Amino acid sequence: MLHLKWNETPTQKQIKCVHTNAKKYMVEHVLTVGKTYDVKNETEEFYFVVDDTGQVGGFYKDYFEEA
């Protein structure tokens, strides 16, 4: 259960949120446009970042750009 320790793992890189226009999910409650986030893990489709709540959450890559 590696995901339970992602808050303590080193940051892989930083990314900037470019939009929160989600069709299905309400990401505007946990992401802020223009803010830079720490990436804790990455897959082909998702970034796992420390969001505005202080927890690690998985978000589609199209919400972000490389910082």
GIFEN-V305361 format. One record per residue. N is the residue number from 1. RES is the residue in one letter. SS is DSSP state (H for helix, E for strand, - for the rest). D_CENTER is the distance of its C-alpha to the mean C-alpha in Angstrom with 1 decimal. Layout:
n:res:ss:d_center
N:RES:SS:D_CENTER
N:RES:SS:D_CENTER
//
This chain:
n:res:ss:d_center
1:M:-:19.2
2:L:H:17.0
3:H:H:13.8
4:L:H:15.7
5:K:H:15.7
6:W:H:12.1
7:N:H:12.1
8:E:H:15.2
9:T:-:14.4
10:P:-:14.4
11:T:-:11.6
12:Q:-:11.8
13:K:E:10.9
14:Q:E:9.4
15:I:E:8.0
16:K:E:9.1
17:C:E:8.3
18:V:-:11.6
19:H:-:12.1
20:T:-:11.5
21:N:-:14.5
22:A:-:13.8
23:K:-:17.1
24:K:-:16.6
25:Y:-:13.9
26:M:-:13.6
27:V:H:10.1
28:E:H:12.0
29:H:H:12.6
30:V:-:9.2
31:L:-:7.9
32:T:-:10.5
33:V:-:11.8
34:G:-:12.7
35:K:-:10.6
36:T:E:9.3
37:Y:E:6.3
38:D:E:7.2
39:V:E:6.3
40:K:E:8.3
41:N:E:9.0
42:E:E:9.2
43:T:-:11.6
44:E:-:13.5
45:E:-:11.7
46:F:E:8.1
47:Y:E:5.2
48:F:E:4.7
49:V:E:3.2
50:V:E:5.9
51:D:-:5.9
52:D:-:9.4
53:T:-:11.2
54:G:-:10.8
55:Q:-:9.7
56:V:E:7.3
57:G:E:5.9
58:G:E:5.8
59:F:E:5.4
60:Y:E:8.1
61:K:H:8.3
62:D:H:10.6
63:Y:H:8.6
64:F:E:8.1
65:E:E:10.8
66:E:E:11.8
67:A:-:12.7
//
